[in-house]
Amino acid sequence: MNERLIYNILLATVFAAAAVMFIALYLISAPYGRHLRRGWGPAIQARAAWVIMEFPAVLIIPLCFIIGDRRTDIICLVFLFMWELHYVQRTFIFPFLMRAGNKRFPVLLVFLGIIFNLVNGYLNGRYLFAFSSPYPVSWITDSRFIIGLTLFLAGFAINLHSDHILRKLRKPGESGYRIPHGGLFKYVSNSNYLGEIMEWIGWTISTWSLALLLPSLLQQTSCPGHTQTISGICANFPIILPGEGS
């Protein structure tokens, strides 16, 4: 069995898993944050959990780039930069800005997150740096690349700004639920999730590969501040609800 066949089987498995998770999230709230509850096994400190869970995503794409044959390809270097921009921020900056306090995160979810990030990074990295048709230098002026990159960066900025608003909801020592206001929270329920969804739609457009869309969006498996989501679609309501709070 060659690697390309394994890759295709793995990709098909991820698409099938998405369908299962879409159904499951109608019935089960993701057990983290204010939805954390008993029955999910041991838990560790949330900040440490986040770093451990996200780190494989930072590591595996550069490894795929190094073992690939497109190390001097300017377009592939841009894709590498885009990926690392997102995941370095989510792994090494975001966790240390979040007000985690004594919040806990189930070890089971950490393990599942590691598995997903390894698979997702492999699917994206091997496709871009080995299995896809080489991107010509002219791709950098192609409208698909420009639109995708612009959408990715806009989503990244929206996500950062929305996270900033969420961190400022409570004063030090305060607890309880607060409805965010300002920014795109004026128009959508979860603008932080909206920003990430925009990033990965932009990623898909810039790489021009539908096969990379679902594995990347699959990480948006929950929208705990409002309702459960998968790939940006809420199970009970759409993620974009004008005038609603997160």
Backbone hydrogen bonds, N-H to C=O, Kabsch-Sander energy under -0.5 kcal/mol:
donor,donor_aa,acceptor,acceptor_aa,energy
6,I,2,N,-1.9
7,Y,3,E,-2.9
8,N,4,R,-2.2
9,I,5,L,-2.3
10,L,6,I,-2.5
11,L,7,Y,-2.5
12,A,8,N,-2.2
13,T,9,I,-2.1
14,V,10,L,-2.0
15,F,11,L,-1.9
16,A,12,A,-2.1
17,A,13,T,-2.5
18,A,14,V,-1.8
19,A,15,F,-1.2
20,V,16,A,-1.7
21,M,17,A,-2.7
22,F,18,A,-2.3
23,I,19,A,-1.6
24,A,20,V,-2.5
25,L,21,M,-2.3
26,Y,23,I,-1.4
27,L,23,I,-0.6
27,L,24,A,-1.3
28,I,24,A,-2.1
32,Y,30,A,-2.0
33,G,104,R,-0.5
35,H,32,Y,-1.8
36,L,33,G,-1.6
44,I,105,F,-2.5
46,A,103,K,-2.3
49,A,45,Q,-2.4
50,W,46,A,-2.3
51,V,47,R,-1.9
52,I,48,A,-2.5
53,M,49,A,-2.5
54,E,50,W,-2.2
55,F,51,V,-1.9
57,A,54,E,-1.2
58,V,54,E,-1.0
58,V,55,F,-0.8
59,L,55,F,-1.7
60,I,56,P,-2.6
61,I,57,A,-0.7
63,L,59,L,-1.5
64,C,60,I,-2.4
65,F,61,I,-2.3
66,I,62,P,-2.5
67,I,63,L,-2.3
68,G,64,C,-1.0
69,D,129,F,-1.1
73,D,70,R,-1.5
74,I,72,T,-0.6
77,L,73,D,-1.9
78,V,74,I,-1.8
79,F,75,I,-2.2
80,L,76,C,-2.4
81,F,77,L,-2.2
82,M,78,V,-2.5
83,W,79,F,-2.4
84,E,80,L,-2.5
85,L,81,F,-2.5
86,H,82,M,-1.7
87,Y,83,W,-2.5
88,V,84,E,-2.7
89,Q,85,L,-1.1
90,R,86,H,-2.2
91,T,87,Y,-1.8
92,F,88,V,-2.7
93,I,88,V,-0.6
93,I,89,Q,-1.3
94,F,89,Q,-3.3
96,F,93,I,-0.8
97,L,93,I,-0.6
97,L,94,F,-1.4
98,M,94,F,-1.8
100,A,98,M,-1.7
103,K,100,A,-2.7
105,F,44,I,-2.5
107,V,42,P,-2.9
108,L,40,W,-0.5
110,V,106,P,-1.6
111,F,107,V,-2.6
112,L,108,L,-2.4
113,G,109,L,-2.4
114,I,110,V,-2.3
115,I,111,F,-2.2
116,F,112,L,-2.6
117,N,113,G,-2.6
118,L,114,I,-2.2
119,V,115,I,-2.4
120,N,116,F,-3.4
121,G,117,N,-2.2
122,Y,118,L,-2.2
123,L,119,V,-2.8
124,N,120,N,-2.3
125,G,121,G,-3.1
126,R,122,Y,-2.7
127,Y,123,L,-1.2
128,L,124,N,-2.5
129,F,125,G,-2.5
130,A,126,R,-1.0
131,F,126,R,-2.7
132,S,127,Y,-2.7
139,W,136,P,-2.0
140,I,137,V,-1.6
141,T,138,S,-1.7
142,D,139,W,-1.2
146,I,142,D,-2.3
147,I,143,S,-2.9
148,G,144,R,-2.3
149,L,145,F,-2.7
150,T,146,I,-2.3
151,L,147,I,-2.6
152,F,148,G,-2.5
153,L,149,L,-2.6
154,A,150,T,-2.4
155,G,151,L,-2.6
156,F,152,F,-2.3
157,A,153,L,-2.2
158,I,154,A,-2.4
159,N,155,G,-2.5
160,L,156,F,-2.2
161,H,157,A,-2.5
162,S,158,I,-2.5
163,D,159,N,-2.4
164,H,160,L,-1.9
165,I,161,H,-2.0
166,L,162,S,-2.3
167,R,163,D,-2.2
168,K,164,H,-1.2
169,L,166,L,-1.2
174,E,171,K,-2.4
185,F,182,G,-1.6
186,K,183,G,-1.2
187,Y,184,L,-1.7
188,V,184,L,-2.5
189,S,239,I,-1.2
190,N,239,I,-0.8
194,L,190,N,-2.3
195,G,191,S,-2.3
196,E,192,N,-1.6
197,I,193,Y,-2.6
198,M,194,L,-2.5
199,E,195,G,-2.1
200,W,196,E,-2.1
201,I,197,I,-2.1
202,G,198,M,-2.6
203,W,199,E,-2.4
204,T,200,W,-1.9
205,I,201,I,-2.2
206,S,202,G,-2.7
207,T,203,W,-2.2
208,W,204,T,-1.2
209,S,204,T,-1.4
212,L,209,S,-1.3
213,L,210,L,-1.4
214,L,210,L,-0.8
216,S,212,L,-1.1
217,L,213,L,-2.7
218,L,214,L,-2.2
219,Q,216,S,-1.0
220,Q,217,L,-2.2
221,T,219,Q,-1.9
226,H,223,C,-2.2
227,T,223,C,-0.6
230,I,233,I,-1.9
231,S,217,L,-0.7
231,S,220,Q,-0.5
232,G,220,Q,-0.7
233,I,230,I,-1.4
234,C,232,G,-0.5
235,A,228,Q,-3.6
239,I,232,G,-0.7
241,L,239,I,-0.9
243,G,186,K,-0.7
244,E,241,L,-2.4
